[in-house]
């Protein structure tokens, strides 16, 4: 390597040009602003002191759990939290490798991304492994224009921009859930998993509102309420994932009760004192009260790992992973958790985010992707469906292939569903033939037609929704 390359002006100028191609947001900085960020990374012995590993060795190292287990979240220097030495060394190595040409831009961009706000490199997490792709039949059910690409030069992403970018895939997802529920019938236990800042909370709120608007009764059950006492878990070396951390038998009983339309009485976890309302044997502690979850049409399971436990999978009627790629989620967290909530020390956040994504993908999100019914990939603007689910969603297929302009808008789909219920109730009250009503109203679409067809096929005369005969002389 030429000594002139490491002359401060030359080194900074070259990296400034290179990183603009890896992160367009760098172009929004003046050269001197870029230099400020780089100065925080300069080794004591200078950039020329950085030893480079072969690309293959780097790839192998960053794809092992041991590498991330070794990351410190709160290393300190001078009383302040600093960037973990391993993370710092990796960023320095990538910068020098790019500057001297030892690492190609294509290779670096394929395996890493440069976060401008944190001014360091992070490893790209792989979620769609061969096993996950095989689970979904190798291709998404539907895909739209990737509007999150506009975030490439952003340093932070707020929810309004995030929601607007995801509008098409979110709309199809909500329509898909409504279609599946209409086909399966209530009650349905519905679980949405996904990494931090992927948008789970917001999409569940919007989905709940859509379902309530269509006349369904919606409730939720928080998995964290089934945690056992933290003192017990720590003594046993148990983390918050897995059935060993939970009042598992009570969870199974609650799900079975709700699936049968019965109320469930579940533990109450005290998040201040980290204690459960129930003993380890599942008995209610003196002076404690359980939480009653009333029966409903749709029961949302709240938690990051709702169907990670194998025995729970069959009890959940609709399993969803809501996914957003790591770089976009980090920008959401900069805006949400650092700017607005003031939740973390910035260096603590940089260390923790770097450490957690690979580990959580390995232990939680890839396993759930391998068993889920639907995956919303917001960054890829794609809705993925397991093959048997995709077959049930064929009426929506045209929407996801760029034909939104020719398909009925989501609001009209909800109006149609409301119309179906109104017609069914009207027919029940009047004693009319549902088949005549369905045949004469264009807004009455597939789920009701199927229901009417099935009912007429199995009945000798006019039918009502309940399957019983209708007396034309009544009403």
Secondary structure, DSSP 4 states (H G I P E B T S, - for coil): --GGGGSHHHHHHHHHHHHHHH-GGGGGS-HHHHHHHHHTT--TT-GGGPPPPPHHHHHHHHTSHHHHHT--SS-EETTEE---HHHHHHHHHHHHHHHHTSS-HHHHHHHEEEETTTTEEEEPPP-S-HHHHHHTTTS-SEE---GGGGGGG-S---HHHHHHHTHHHHHHHHHHHHHHHHHH-S-EEEEEE--TTSSHHHHHHHHHHHHHHTT--EEEEEGGGGBPPHHHHHHHT--SSSGGGB-HHHHHHHHHHHHTT--EEE--EETTTTEESB-TTSPBPTT--PEEE---SEEEEESTTTT-SHHHHTT-SEEEEEE--HHHHHHHHIIIIIIIS--S-HHHHHHHHHHHHHHHIIIIIHHHHTT-SEEEETTTTEEEE-HHHHHHTGGGTTGGGT-TTTSPPHHHHHHHHHHHHHHHHHHHHHT--HHHHHHT-TT--HHHHHHHHHHHHT-SS-B-TTS-B--TT--
